[in-house]
């Protein structure tokens, strides 16, 4: 790996944290701001090492609030920017996430989840998956991805930037300590096979500065860059298409917030992805995400091989927007849905909401502070189905 | 009717309706500070090799921060309460050529944004911070601020303020800002001169402007404005020691020191060799 250039196509042996920031570099990230926290610090250390060699800038801020705020300013000035934190720091960033949703600011936040509450512990968890969607104040949809491997840490971070730029919104990578500290093979494909998305600017749509509406023109408005003469005013108070905040009315409020909501929730098929295996003729299904899908698939294959249980496997690559329609389109009526999670049953709620008429019952398989073993999941499946 | 010469820098009309007059209360000092800032920018555009699009105005939340809430015919951002300096830092990391003017207040900069204020000065980030200090929280109805004098009654200190006040200029200077000055709204020429100096200065320039809030202090704007000169004393006269009951105004420091971007650029240059 040469220090002064982006990764070349090839095979590497990397830590998840390193693969994450290599993906960011590949996506065009040139500003990183962060605050140290276990188990996310390796991402920022890698960024500190790599960015100044690539013409980018790294800064260690005084806290997580200012770190996330730096991304906002960098994004408005034209850069792709990211930070990484862990659960307690993620709580502090909620203020900026809400602000970035309302100002339609593309940026990427990686949450290397540790279990909580409070300082909790520095092991692994999936306890922020609800905070990712509902932690920020106000009615604001979010995009959140869930990586399960070093390869995912690379690819999902690139995808996070692409989604942020495409939909002009903050995107979360809900990693876990397990995937951030894991070391395994990373395959970088030929660079022309990696799609890179850049935000649409008013110049791209032939819009002159005197006709430019920072929150108008399209469902995803084109975003002007500071310094290019468009006199853009970024504002998070309820606003008209031109950013004007005077003449408040409930109509303006609804139009403003509903458009931001619809651009995500109305485009779930284009945004969200799920992965399926062994669904053909299955009578039960295991639905999981993140590193739990690594032990989850082993349990499913074992149950099929050992006892001939017709159980299928679904992995959510995207947690939010929740891929309800995709799940319903793919899943036939089943008997039992198993949901193993490294929390006490969080995504089990939207899964149940989406599929309550498609199953006899749902079984949550919680694990706090450590990853489920395949045996642990398997034992619960056998117990339920004997 | 002849138009005010600075109106060319404001958005008077927009598709959603007129943006002027400002929402500020009658007699508020924020409008004066905006006028002074635009005069300074006008001079800089004439005298320096700067274009209008090089300037970005960034604010937080509060009365003074409303100045960057869609009135300005410049690139601008009306950001989070206390976080304007961090947003400005991000903009500089992405594009160090931008000339950033932060419009903030005493509550925004010294209370909720206090930590960011200290560290922005310490890093010597290249921006000009205009802090309008009215000694209270105006937008929420006149609560106590870190700059409220001891003993003062406000809506949240109904029996008098028991806390000492912050000296924001001393704080900025100690933390590492390269240009620090304090004036009042009654010092238009000095304020304009300081802003010009601040924008030209490489590094953090902090300019505190004592600004009247006639509404919450229940005093006539004219009386408050006249008082500005009475309650202040030139810094030189207070050099020997504080003058009882008077607030020193003037330039606290004007030094030369590399800013964050320059120091980081040196590393980037070494690494690319």
Interface residues (C-beta under 8 A of the other chain):
Chain A: X4 X30 X31 X33 X52 X53 X55 X57 X59 X61 X62 X63 X65 X66 X67 X69 X70 X71 X72 X73 X74 X75 X76 X77 X78 X79 X81 X95 X96 X99 X213 X224 X226 X227 X228 X229 X230 X231 X232 X233 X234 X235 X236 X237 X239 X240 X241 X242 X243 X244 X245 X246 X247
Chain B: X11 X14 X15 X16 X17 X18 X19 X23 X52 X53 X54 X56 X58 X68 X69 X70 X72 X73 X74 X75 X76 X77 X78 X79 X80 X83 X86 X87 X88 X89 X90 X91 X92 X93 X94 X95 X97 X98 X115 X116 X118 X119 X260 X264 X267 X268 X271 X272
